[in-house]
Amino acid sequence: MAEEGKVIAIHSQEQWAAKIEEAGSSTKLVVIDFTATWCGPCRFISPILDEIAKKLPNVLFLKVDVDEMKSIAEEFSVEAMPTFVLMKEGKVVDKVVGAAKEELIGKIAKHSATACIVE
């Protein structure tokens, strides 16, 4: 898969549906970053998420701009940015609200069964 090891920005309902369907049919962990262009903490955590994605090609990382894709943000009751939703087999298994790097790394490691070390 060409998109392994990077964060995939979602720009359409069709793209979202395809990625979620693809992930739901596997045991792969999906990390959804709900972000906004005007959000300072989102800009802070974005390069960190890119680094984590490079180290964990077995995890699917998606980025959803809440202003561009309001319906998806509403579906997950996102009220603050950034919000990270972790899903496995089509179900939400965890959530991190805020640019909490250590908490996010810990939860990704817990749910992906893969150690994730980011300096």
Number of C-alpha atoms within 10 A of each C-alpha: 5 5 10 16 19 20 23 18 15 18 13 12 11 10 12 17 12 11 15 18 13 13 19 17 11 11 14 18 24 28 24 22 27 25 26 19 11 10 12 13 15 19 15 13 17 17 12 15 21 15 16 21 22 15 17 19 14 16 24 23 26 21 19 24 19 21 13 15 16 12 12 17 18 11 8 12 10 18 12 13 20 28 23 25 20 24 22 20 17 18 10 14 14 16 17 16 17 16 20 14 14 11 14 21 17 14 17 23 16 13 17 19 10 12 13 17 12 12 5
